Amino acid sequence: MMSSNVRLAALLPASLLLATPAWAAPADDAAAAISAILDKFNAGDAKAFVDAHTADAVLVDEFAPHVWQGTGSAGRWLDDYGKYAEAAGISGASVAHGTPLQAASDGKGAYIVLPTTLTFAQGGKKMSASGSMTFVMSKEADNWKIRGWTYSAPAAAPVAP
């Protein structure tokens, strides 16, 4: 005959599996929205990238002025990135991303951390930097919008041939 502790130990993993999808679904939806946004950015769809942000999103990145906030912040970041890339001789930037390292959501907001690899060409050399992007999302009507993000990685290095 099984003791009550053994029965509880046997049932606990199953109960956790049954409970997880209800908590995970909003975070999964937010992570899928970020994936789609990054894919559009990589395809050069600047309008979709800007439209994916709230009007007053906060963006933190490695190039000056490092922080963009307030009305139109995503558009200003995109303009500043274009100027930075041109001055630095950067072209063909792309952000590859993996499955979330962390994803939490209450259905109204979400916190998502993605492993990322930024690749680009600079001065005829392929460059790469692996790091992460952290996103804060908010649900507006039926759509997830980016309220803020930060990019964190070491300086890019040449890719070995």
Secondary structure, DSSP 8 states (H G I E B T S, - for coil): ---HHHHHHHHHHHHHHHHHHHHHHHHHHHHHHHHHHHHHHHTT-HHHHHHTEEEEEEEE-SSTT-EE-STTHHHHHHHHHHHHHHHHTEEEEEEEE-S-SEEEE-SSEEEEEEEEEEEEEETTEEEEEEEEEEEEEEEETTEEEEEEEEEE----EE---
